[in-house]
Amino acid sequence: MKETEILIIGAGPTGMVMSLALTKYGIQNIILERTNEIQKHPKAHEISGRTLEIIHSLGVSLKELVKEASDQETASKITFCKTIRSPFGSIDLQEPSIGKKYEGTYSISPPYLNISQTELETILRSHLSQKKSSTLALNMEWISSEEDSDGIVSCVKDLKTQELFQIRSQYLIACDGANSAVRNHLSIEMLGPKKLQDVVNVFFTDDLSNDLQIPAKLNWIFDARFPGVLIAHHPKKRWVYHHPIDLSWDRLENYDKAFFQKTLRTIIEKPDDYQFSISSIKHWQMSAQIAKTFFKNRIFLLGDAAHRFPPTGGLGLNSGVIDACNLSWKLKFVLHRNVSTSLLSTYELERKPVVRKNALESVKNWKRLLSIPKALGISLSLGIYLKRLIHAKILLVCFNHKRKQAFMDQIAYWANRKIESSLKDSRKKAKIKNAIQAQIPHFDRLNLDITYSYAKQTQGLVGRRFPHFFIGDRSSHSYLDSESIQAFVFGDNESNQILKSEMLLMGIPLTVHKVPNIDSPMQDLSIPKYGCVLVRPDGHVYAVQEDRNTSMTRGEFFSECIQRLMEGNAIWEDAIQKTKQRKQKMFIPAIISISLLCIALGLFSLMRPIDNPPKPANFDLVELSEGKLVDWYPSPKRIYGLGLVYAKHIEETASEYDPEIPPPIFEKELQSLAENKAEIPIPTNQDLVQSLVAFDPSVQAETIHAINNFSPLLDYEVELGFVLLEDVQIESLQSDLYSPKIAFFLANDVSARSLAIFGEGQKNRIAFWGLSKSFPKFLPVSDQIWIPKEWKPNLLPNLRLKTFVNGEERQNELVSNMIYTPKEMLRFIHKQYPDRKLEKNDMVIMGTPGGVAMQTSRIWIRFFDFLGIERNSKLKLALKKQRNRFLKDGDMVEMDGEGLGKLENKFIEKVGI
Ligand SMILES: Cc1cc2nc3c(=O)[nH]c(=O)nc-3n(C[C@H](O)[C@H](O)[C@H](O)COP(=O)(O)OP(=O)(O)OC[C@H]3O[C@@H](n4cnc5c(N)ncnc54)[C@H](O)[C@@H]3O)c2cc1C
């Protein structure tokens, strides 16, 4: 039986980095790979600065990588386009506002590379094959493992000879990818969605460097027929185009070379006879899953075996590399330094929150991209729904393949037209630009790239990655490139004794550096002025001694830390604990304060006073004695009504007021005219429904009937009205000196409020008012009019209007509180109906004071608007509220217009229906 300290399964990027890292730490390892060749079809291409640092520290020179990577210009750009020749937006990560912060963070430059996973793997493999303490065994498949007290015995199959043999190891590291056989063997569940999206992709090797208008690694294509992303793994020779598909109705067979030739010709704008050099086509599923546990006894899951997320963000491969970086030094400490094996359990504790964050971030990036089609005016969900509908089995009879295709083409045609028109529309352009700017965090996310902070800055440094210090300038090596624990001692001249020696405490290598000046990268880390910071081999801060004047000497502090580390007690755990406790402590007060703040803001916005409080108009007030009462038989061609002309009524109906906007003007039908003392019939449910449906055919009669007890909500409105005694000369109407010849009367402007409520939120809501006020006999008027002796430009009789319902006073107000003069009202009417004449005998009712039955709370109205409550629900709510104030059968309404006369009308239910 073969023996090794560590057996690694899978020579993908994670497995190979793990093997190189173990080799660096002098740990003997075997790496099994079931395939012989590196997969040619590329996957990842986005290699983060942290991955580059790690690989570099394992002996892979940056030069080798750069040789196979695309140029940095292309690597820093992302475009959004319909074809790659005409991008409508782009992001450049080299812009100072974005790229600068990367400069001081890594020991390596550039801060990221755009290189194909295939090329990276080739380079890693060539390095691996030169290492003596690691063995790369190709065509070897891991089959199973069994643990005993000394280690683990794995059964391996030689795929060339089909022979089975065994390998004994201390630990087994599973880097066998998303469908990990090791994970399945251990029955470790994957949590999270297995499929977010099906994608097909094509790998081709053309040189497109001259076809790109902006050289960019990612080109998001917004063409409704071929949406996707065209990725330059290398603009001169390696391209991949990813195209999302919906396998609920589509088939993978549809995506063959012919499909991709056509697609690529369209999005790259190549002539019809152009043939791309297509190498391979593959299908993959986008998932966001994390293993329930990352280890079981001596077996650890790393890379895609432990987690897989959408490639949006390029965090998959990079996460696997950092998994290896996290676990490898711990294995060294456990295997070679006698440290407790419990240190290994911190692998899961540390990596899980990181990959969870990476998974969430990747999903967020993917979803965030959807804001671009939205800004372009197309609804992806509608498109998906329509396509599924066309392909629904139930519609098989109606749609043969040809018809389906025709519909699909039509949908794509509409969507493309919409995209084109949006791109031309200047208002939409700003939206599209914003949507593109909002994508920046997808590509510029330093905190995720440099791995992770296990604690927040406010918590001190523990858990954070320590910035690089360089010996000499940045081109020389970084203090952090070390296999030992490192102590950085700040601003202290007295610890020379410690600093002189490279300490070896209890078998753990400890390197001490004296740092005289806290320079710029340190400043934002709030390092204690006279403190000491212990940094783990993976660059994370392990412990901080705040001050040299603590009860512990520095030597004691180091010993204690090393002791705890040997016991597998990661000190940052305390920091996490503290953070958690603090967070928990803060959580409830924070939630309470935020909620109170929201409630206060909400209440303020609901209760805030009306923006422009209305003021009474300037009238030429005239006493009734300065005119005479004359009998009158109304014979108008039109009856106009104005709404919201008294401040109190504006308030009680929770209406808005803007001095720049004319008041609502509606028309009452002539059938509404009635005499004083006439009995007013209450419209039946049937009447209401009929008139509503006749007026607005979009209203379903069933909907109304479904509203239980659809009562009219009958309301009264005492109003001063005027009648034109001669045709109005429109030209003179604008003159301040002009005095319209009018006479005044008293009116009750009856309304069926339920219909008006039904019009709320509709474009023609004021026409709904007219409808609600035009039932037969809904306008009883006084039988006399008052004619002034002399007309004045803004003349108004000085009187008070009152309403009594069954003797109870409901309305009482001076007409001089109106906010518009009669002449202004005529101007508003003319403005609304410019083609009409204002003719002799036309009547205008001038709006009602406060006190009507319908009282609406401004708070509720704002609240309902905020909730977006639609009209049926508003009506239902209104029907539940305040019904007792509305008029019902037998109610007597009396209106008093002082010297102008009285109105007495009884409301009666219609009989015989
Ligand atoms: C389209 C796409 C784009 C991506 N882009 C990015 C990106 O830009 N940046 C990024 O960081 N990530 C990206 N990723 C994710 C990245 O490709 C993966 O996270 C990465 O390949 C995981 O590496 P791994 O070594 O863990 O697993 P894998 O690459 O899957 O390697 C597993 C290896 O194990 C071997 N193996 C499996 N079973 C056995 C067995 N029983 N015995 C022996 N050997 C076995 C396999 O043959 C394989 O070689 C992308 C993924 C996709 C699909």
The ligand as an SDF file (V2000), in Angstrom:
LIG
                    3D

 53 58  0  0  0  0  0  0  0  0999 V2000
  -18.6550   29.4690  -17.2820 C   0  0  0  0  0  0  0  0  0  0  0  0
  -17.8590   29.5750  -16.0410 C   0  0  0  0  0  0  0  0  0  0  0  0
  -17.0970   30.7070  -15.8220 C   0  0  0  0  0  0  0  0  0  0  0  0
  -16.3720   30.8280  -14.6460 C   0  0  0  0  0  0  0  0  0  0  0  0
  -15.6290   31.9630  -14.4410 N   0  0  0  0  0  0  0  0  0  0  0  0
  -14.9110   32.0790  -13.2890 C   0  0  0  0  0  0  0  0  0  0  0  0
  -14.0500   33.1900  -13.0830 C   0  0  0  0  0  0  0  0  0  0  0  0
  -13.9260   34.0740  -13.9400 O   0  0  0  0  0  0  0  0  0  0  0  0
  -13.3450   33.2650  -11.9220 N   0  0  0  0  0  0  0  0  0  0  0  0
  -13.4520   32.2940  -10.9590 C   0  0  0  0  0  0  0  0  0  0  0  0
  -12.8160   32.4280   -9.9060 O   0  0  0  0  0  0  0  0  0  0  0  0
  -14.2320   31.2100  -11.1560 N   0  0  0  0  0  0  0  0  0  0  0  0
  -14.9570   31.0660  -12.2920 C   0  0  0  0  0  0  0  0  0  0  0  0
  -15.6790   29.9480  -12.5130 N   0  0  0  0  0  0  0  0  0  0  0  0
  -15.6700   28.8600  -11.5340 C   0  0  0  0  0  0  0  0  0  0  0  0
  -14.4420   27.9870  -11.6900 C   0  0  0  0  0  0  0  0  0  0  0  0
  -14.3550   27.4730  -12.9940 O   0  0  0  0  0  0  0  0  0  0  0  0
  -14.5210   26.8590  -10.6810 C   0  0  0  0  0  0  0  0  0  0  0  0
  -14.7950   27.4040   -9.4300 O   0  0  0  0  0  0  0  0  0  0  0  0
  -13.2190   26.0790  -10.6460 C   0  0  0  0  0  0  0  0  0  0  0  0
  -13.0320   25.2970  -11.7900 O   0  0  0  0  0  0  0  0  0  0  0  0
  -13.2250   25.1390   -9.4330 C   0  0  0  0  0  0  0  0  0  0  0  0
  -12.0030   24.5070   -9.3690 O   0  0  0  0  0  0  0  0  0  0  0  0
  -11.8610   23.1440   -8.6000 P   0  0  0  0  0  0  0  0  0  0  0  0
  -10.4470   22.7540   -8.7360 O   0  0  0  0  0  0  0  0  0  0  0  0
  -12.4110   23.2740   -7.2440 O   0  0  0  0  0  0  0  0  0  0  0  0
  -12.7920   22.1220   -9.3790 O   0  0  0  0  0  0  0  0  0  0  0  0
  -12.6990   21.6450  -10.8850 P   0  0  0  0  0  0  0  0  0  0  0  0
  -12.1210   22.6870  -11.7400 O   0  0  0  0  0  0  0  0  0  0  0  0
  -14.0130   21.1100  -11.2330 O   0  0  0  0  0  0  0  0  0  0  0  0
  -11.6470   20.4580  -10.8290 O   0  0  0  0  0  0  0  0  0  0  0  0
  -12.0050   19.2040  -10.2750 C   0  0  0  0  0  0  0  0  0  0  0  0
  -11.0230   18.1570  -10.7900 C   0  0  0  0  0  0  0  0  0  0  0  0
  -11.2510   16.9480  -10.1050 O   0  0  0  0  0  0  0  0  0  0  0  0
  -11.1910   15.8760  -11.0060 C   0  0  0  0  0  0  0  0  0  0  0  0
  -11.9610   14.7560  -10.4280 N   0  0  0  0  0  0  0  0  0  0  0  0
  -13.2950   14.7210  -10.1980 C   0  0  0  0  0  0  0  0  0  0  0  0
  -13.6230   13.5470   -9.6180 N   0  0  0  0  0  0  0  0  0  0  0  0
  -12.4970   12.8260   -9.4730 C   0  0  0  0  0  0  0  0  0  0  0  0
  -12.2160   11.5270   -8.9510 C   0  0  0  0  0  0  0  0  0  0  0  0
  -13.1420   10.7640   -8.4360 N   0  0  0  0  0  0  0  0  0  0  0  0
  -10.9240   11.1100   -8.9870 N   0  0  0  0  0  0  0  0  0  0  0  0
   -9.9350   11.8570   -9.4910 C   0  0  0  0  0  0  0  0  0  0  0  0
  -10.1520   13.0860  -10.0120 N   0  0  0  0  0  0  0  0  0  0  0  0
  -11.4100   13.5630   -9.9900 C   0  0  0  0  0  0  0  0  0  0  0  0
  -11.7840   16.4430  -12.2820 C   0  0  0  0  0  0  0  0  0  0  0  0
  -11.4130   15.7030  -13.4110 O   0  0  0  0  0  0  0  0  0  0  0  0
  -11.2440   17.8590  -12.2650 C   0  0  0  0  0  0  0  0  0  0  0  0
  -10.0100   17.9310  -12.9470 O   0  0  0  0  0  0  0  0  0  0  0  0
  -16.4180   29.7910  -13.6870 C   0  0  0  0  0  0  0  0  0  0  0  0
  -17.1920   28.6580  -13.9180 C   0  0  0  0  0  0  0  0  0  0  0  0
  -17.9000   28.5410  -15.0770 C   0  0  0  0  0  0  0  0  0  0  0  0
  -18.7180   27.3080  -15.3280 C   0  0  0  0  0  0  0  0  0  0  0  0
  1  2  1  0
  2  3  1  0
  2 52  2  0
  3  4  2  0
  4  5  1  0
  4 50  1  0
  5  6  2  0
  6  7  1  0
  6 13  1  0
  7  8  2  0
  7  9  1  0
  9 10  1  0
 10 11  2  0
 10 12  1  0
 12 13  2  0
 13 14  1  0
 14 15  1  0
 14 50  1  0
 15 16  1  0
 16 17  1  0
 16 18  1  0
 18 19  1  0
 18 20  1  0
 20 21  1  0
 20 22  1  0
 22 23  1  0
 23 24  1  0
 24 25  2  0
 24 26  1  0
 24 27  1  0
 27 28  1  0
 28 29  2  0
 28 30  1  0
 28 31  1  0
 31 32  1  0
 32 33  1  0
 33 34  1  0
 33 48  1  0
 34 35  1  0
 35 36  1  0
 35 46  1  0
 36 37  1  0
 36 45  1  0
 37 38  2  0
 38 39  1  0
 39 40  1  0
 39 45  2  0
 40 41  1  0
 40 42  2  0
 42 43  1  0
 43 44  2  0
 44 45  1  0
 46 47  1  0
 46 48  1  0
 48 49  1  0
 50 51  2  0
 51 52  1  0
 52 53  1  0
M  END
$$$$
